Amino acid sequence: MSTANKPLSMAQILVCGAAIVTMSMGIRHGFGLWLQPVTIERGWSRETFAFALAVQNLAWGLAGPFAGAIADRFGAFRVLIVGSLLYAAGLVTMGLATTGAGFLGGAGVLIGMAQAGTTYAIVYGVIGRNVSAERRTWAMGVTAAAGSFGQFLMVPVESALISHAQVNMALAKAYTRELRKLAAELIHRADQLMYDAKSSKADHVYPSAVGVQDSTLVEIRGDFVKVPRTGALDRRS
């Protein structure tokens, strides 16, 4: 015995749809804030960053019809879940990318496809199926306004995250400089000990290997040692 799914209420549709669009569009609206810190840190040009966002728009447009068709067949909920996972994967790839191609794949392809599954196309489809024709346009307008509110909400959040990340980055660079100083000091000490050890060899005579006519440096078994003047220079085999 099957029962029909209970229809969603107007409040549920508007709250859920607005929250989804606010987060999805809000994060995207703040990408411009990351231009300077990302390009400076990675040593990329502005064109690398801009090209990735251009590809994001193209991927969004190309994937949109497929996302809508899948939502019609399998339901909007499944598409929203997959889109959220793609969004998370794209953000992680953006953060870990060390090459322009990797950044393009994350910020461009993955997030572009995620936008197709988490923004207006999918949410409007749910509104169209669950809201009466008399109030449908109003409901879509409220959801669109939520996308604009996402910029107001998320841009300050991303700006604070960037400031926090720069502080951590500065601390990490300071730690790195101190570690380099320590490593240089250790190398210097090791060189000094090696020099002292070689200098101590100069006080020893190796009669089986060499005799000397003058005070000079003589190579013995790969090492240079200073020997006092005693007699004729003679390398014995």
C-alpha positions as CSV (number, residue, x, y, z in Angstrom):
1,M,0.0,0.0,0.0
2,S,1.5,3.3,-1.1
3,T,0.9,6.7,0.2
4,A,1.4,10.0,-1.6
5,N,4.2,12.2,-0.5
6,K,3.0,15.1,1.7
7,P,3.4,18.3,-0.2
8,L,5.8,20.9,1.1
9,S,4.4,24.1,2.7
10,M,5.1,27.5,1.4
11,A,7.3,28.3,4.4
12,Q,9.4,25.2,3.9
13,I,9.9,25.9,0.3
14,L,10.9,29.5,0.8
15,V,13.2,28.9,3.8
16,C,15.0,25.9,2.3
17,G,15.2,27.4,-1.2
18,A,16.5,30.7,0.2
19,A,19.1,29.0,2.4
20,I,20.4,26.9,-0.4
21,V,20.7,29.8,-2.9
22,T,22.1,32.2,-0.2
23,M,25.0,29.8,0.6
24,S,25.7,28.7,-3.0
25,M,25.6,32.2,-4.5
26,G,27.1,33.9,-1.5
27,I,30.3,31.9,-1.5
28,R,30.6,32.4,-5.3
29,H,30.1,36.2,-4.9
30,G,33.1,36.4,-2.6
31,F,35.6,34.7,-5.0
32,G,36.9,38.1,-6.1
33,L,38.3,38.7,-2.7
34,W,40.6,35.8,-3.1
35,L,42.3,37.2,-6.3
36,Q,45.1,39.0,-4.6
37,P,46.0,36.6,-1.8
38,V,45.9,33.5,-4.0
39,T,47.9,35.0,-6.9
40,I,50.5,36.5,-4.7
41,E,50.9,33.3,-2.6
42,R,51.1,31.0,-5.6
43,G,53.0,33.3,-7.9
44,W,50.2,33.2,-10.6
45,S,49.0,36.0,-12.8
46,R,45.6,37.5,-12.6
47,E,44.7,35.9,-15.9
48,T,45.1,32.4,-14.3
49,F,42.5,33.3,-11.7
50,A,40.2,35.1,-14.1
51,F,40.3,32.2,-16.6
52,A,39.3,29.7,-14.0
53,L,36.2,31.8,-13.1
54,A,35.4,32.2,-16.8
55,V,35.4,28.5,-17.2
56,Q,33.3,28.2,-14.1
57,N,30.5,30.3,-15.8
58,L,30.8,28.1,-18.9
59,A,30.6,24.9,-16.9
60,W,27.6,26.2,-15.0
61,G,25.8,27.0,-18.2
62,L,26.7,23.7,-19.9
63,A,25.8,21.5,-16.9
64,G,22.5,23.4,-16.2
65,P,20.3,21.5,-18.6
66,F,21.7,18.1,-17.5
67,A,21.1,19.0,-13.9
68,G,17.6,20.0,-14.6
69,A,16.8,16.9,-16.5
70,I,18.3,14.7,-13.7
71,A,16.2,16.6,-11.2
72,D,13.0,16.0,-13.2
73,R,13.8,12.3,-13.4
74,F,15.3,11.5,-10.0
75,G,14.2,14.4,-7.8
76,A,15.8,17.7,-6.8
77,F,17.0,16.4,-3.5
78,R,19.5,14.0,-5.1
79,V,20.8,16.7,-7.4
80,L,21.3,19.1,-4.5
81,I,23.3,16.5,-2.6
82,V,25.5,15.8,-5.5
83,G,25.9,19.5,-6.2
84,S,26.9,20.1,-2.6
85,L,29.5,17.4,-2.7
86,L,30.9,18.9,-6.0
87,Y,31.0,22.3,-4.4
88,A,33.0,21.0,-1.4
89,A,35.4,19.1,-3.7
90,G,35.9,22.3,-5.8
91,L,36.6,24.4,-2.7
92,V,39.1,21.9,-1.4
93,T,40.8,21.6,-4.8
94,M,41.0,25.4,-4.9
95,G,42.8,25.5,-1.6
96,L,45.2,22.7,-2.3
97,A,46.0,23.5,-6.0
98,T,49.6,24.3,-6.7
99,T,49.3,24.7,-10.4
100,G,47.0,26.8,-12.7
101,A,45.5,23.6,-14.1
102,G,44.6,22.3,-10.7
103,F,43.0,25.6,-9.8
104,L,41.1,25.6,-13.1
105,G,39.8,22.1,-12.3
106,G,38.6,23.1,-8.8
107,A,37.4,26.7,-9.2
108,G,36.3,26.3,-12.8
109,V,35.0,22.9,-13.6
110,L,33.9,21.4,-10.3
111,I,32.3,24.6,-8.8
112,G,30.8,25.4,-12.2
113,M,29.1,22.0,-12.2
114,A,28.1,22.5,-8.6
115,Q,26.5,25.8,-9.3
116,A,24.2,24.1,-11.9
117,G,23.0,21.7,-9.2
118,T,22.6,24.0,-6.2
119,T,21.2,27.3,-7.5
120,Y,18.2,28.8,-9.3
121,A,17.5,26.1,-11.9
122,I,16.9,23.4,-9.3
123,V,15.3,25.5,-6.6
124,Y,12.9,27.2,-9.1
125,G,11.9,23.8,-10.4
126,V,10.8,22.8,-6.8
127,I,8.9,26.1,-6.5
128,G,7.2,25.6,-9.8
129,R,5.9,22.2,-8.8
130,N,4.8,23.1,-5.2
131,V,3.6,26.7,-5.3
132,S,0.3,27.7,-6.9
133,A,0.4,29.8,-10.1
134,E,-1.0,32.8,-8.2
135,R,2.0,33.0,-5.9
136,R,4.7,31.3,-7.9
137,T,6.3,34.5,-9.3
138,W,6.4,36.0,-5.8
139,A,8.0,32.9,-4.4
140,M,10.7,33.0,-7.1
141,G,11.3,36.6,-6.4
142,V,11.9,35.9,-2.8
143,T,14.4,33.1,-3.6
144,A,16.2,35.4,-6.1
145,A,16.5,38.1,-3.3
146,A,18.0,35.4,-1.1
147,G,20.8,35.0,-3.7
148,S,21.6,38.7,-3.4
149,F,21.4,38.5,0.4
150,G,24.0,35.8,0.1
151,Q,26.5,38.4,-1.2
152,F,25.8,40.7,1.7
153,L,26.1,37.8,4.2
154,M,29.1,35.8,2.8
155,V,31.4,38.4,1.5
156,P,32.2,39.8,5.0
157,V,32.6,36.2,6.2
158,E,35.1,35.4,3.4
159,S,37.0,38.7,4.1
160,A,37.4,37.7,7.7
161,L,38.6,34.2,6.7
162,I,41.2,35.8,4.3
163,S,42.5,38.1,7.1
164,H,42.8,35.1,9.4
165,A,44.5,33.0,6.7
166,Q,47.0,35.8,6.1
167,V,47.9,36.0,9.8
168,N,48.5,32.3,9.9
169,M,50.5,32.5,6.7
170,A,52.7,35.3,8.2
171,L,53.3,33.1,11.2
172,A,54.2,30.1,9.1
173,K,56.7,32.2,7.1
174,A,58.2,33.5,10.3
175,Y,58.6,29.9,11.6
176,T,60.1,28.9,8.3
177,R,62.7,31.7,8.5
178,E,63.7,30.7,12.0
179,L,64.0,27.1,10.9
180,R,66.2,28.2,8.0
181,K,68.4,30.2,10.4
182,L,68.7,27.1,12.7
183,A,69.6,24.9,9.8
184,A,72.2,27.4,8.6
185,E,73.7,27.6,12.0
186,L,73.9,23.8,12.3
187,I,75.6,23.5,8.9
188,H,78.1,26.2,10.0
189,R,78.8,24.3,13.2
190,A,79.3,21.0,11.3
191,D,81.7,22.7,8.9
192,Q,83.6,24.2,11.8
193,L,83.9,20.8,13.5
194,M,85.1,19.2,10.3
195,Y,87.7,21.9,9.8
196,D,88.9,21.5,13.3
197,A,89.2,17.8,12.9
198,K,91.2,18.2,9.7
199,S,93.4,20.8,11.4
200,S,94.2,18.3,14.2
201,K,95.4,15.8,11.6
202,A,98.1,18.3,10.6
203,D,99.9,17.6,13.9
204,H,100.4,13.9,13.0
205,V,103.0,12.4,10.7
206,Y,102.2,9.5,8.5
207,P,105.6,7.9,7.9
208,S,104.2,5.0,5.9
209,A,102.6,7.4,3.4
210,V,104.8,10.5,3.0
211,G,108.0,12.2,3.9
212,V,108.4,16.0,3.6
213,Q,111.0,18.4,2.5
214,D,109.0,21.6,3.3
215,S,106.1,22.7,5.3
216,T,103.3,22.2,2.9
217,L,99.8,20.7,2.3
218,V,100.0,17.1,1.0
219,E,97.1,15.0,-0.1
220,I,96.9,11.7,1.7
221,R,94.0,9.3,0.9
222,G,91.8,12.1,-0.2
223,D,92.5,14.5,2.7
224,F,94.8,17.5,2.8
225,V,97.0,17.6,5.9
226,K,99.7,20.0,7.0
227,V,103.0,18.4,8.0
228,P,106.1,20.0,9.5
229,R,109.3,20.3,7.5
230,T,111.6,17.4,8.3
231,G,113.2,16.0,5.2
232,A,112.9,15.1,1.6
233,L,109.4,14.9,0.0
234,D,108.8,11.3,-1.0
235,R,105.3,9.6,-1.7
236,R,105.6,5.9,-1.0
237,S,103.4,3.4,-2.6
